[in-house]
Amino acid sequence: MNFKHFFNYVPGFRSGEKMNMIIASIYYIFFIAIFILSLLLSSGKGAHACLSALLMPFMIFSFMDYYANK
């Protein structure tokens, strides 16, 4: 699997619209930075909340796609 194929499944990159890709990139970079900081500073206690916030768009948009294409 190459990156082009992978990005077809990532929320914010599926449509190919530049504005959505910019917003998604900011979102993912922000939450990855928060996740790393929470691992380093709080011994991983806040990592679960940050990880679930990072995965939330995947869950929401996957369900939306499923019901739209049903």
C-alpha positions as CSV (number, residue, x, y, z in Angstrom):
1,M,0.0,0.0,0.0
2,N,1.4,3.4,-0.9
3,F,0.7,6.8,0.7
4,K,-1.8,7.9,-2.0
5,H,-3.9,4.9,-1.3
6,F,-3.5,5.3,2.5
7,F,-4.7,9.0,2.4
8,N,-7.9,7.9,0.8
9,Y,-9.0,6.6,4.2
10,V,-7.7,9.5,6.4
11,P,-10.4,12.1,7.3
12,G,-9.4,15.4,5.9
13,F,-7.4,14.0,3.0
14,R,-10.0,11.8,1.3
15,S,-11.6,14.6,-0.8
16,G,-8.3,16.1,-1.9
17,E,-9.4,19.6,-1.1
18,K,-6.5,21.7,0.1
19,M,-8.4,23.5,2.9
20,N,-9.6,20.2,4.4
21,M,-6.0,18.8,4.2
22,I,-4.6,21.9,5.9
23,I,-7.1,21.8,8.8
24,A,-6.6,18.0,9.2
25,S,-2.8,18.4,9.2
26,I,-3.0,21.0,11.9
27,Y,-5.4,18.8,13.9
28,Y,-3.2,15.7,13.6
29,I,0.0,17.5,14.4
30,F,-1.5,19.2,17.4
31,F,-2.9,16.0,18.9
32,I,0.3,14.0,18.2
33,A,2.3,16.7,20.0
34,I,-0.1,16.7,22.9
35,F,0.1,12.9,23.0
36,I,3.9,12.9,23.1
37,L,3.9,15.6,25.8
38,S,1.4,13.7,27.9
39,L,3.6,10.6,27.7
40,L,6.7,12.5,28.7
41,L,5.3,14.8,31.4
42,S,2.6,12.8,33.2
43,S,3.9,9.2,32.9
44,G,1.2,8.4,30.3
45,K,-1.8,9.2,32.4
46,G,-3.3,11.7,29.9
47,A,-2.3,9.7,26.9
48,H,-5.5,7.7,26.7
49,A,-7.7,10.8,26.5
50,C,-5.4,12.3,23.9
51,L,-5.3,9.1,21.8
52,S,-9.0,8.7,21.8
53,A,-9.4,12.4,20.7
54,L,-7.0,11.7,17.9
55,L,-8.9,8.7,16.8
56,M,-12.3,10.3,17.1
57,P,-12.5,11.7,13.4
58,F,-11.7,8.2,12.1
59,M,-14.6,6.7,14.0
60,I,-17.1,9.4,13.2
61,F,-16.4,9.7,9.5
62,S,-16.2,5.9,9.1
63,F,-19.7,5.6,10.5
64,M,-20.9,8.5,8.3
65,D,-19.4,6.9,5.2
66,Y,-20.9,3.5,6.1
67,Y,-24.4,4.9,6.5
68,A,-24.1,7.2,3.4
69,N,-23.1,4.3,1.2
70,K,-25.4,1.7,2.7
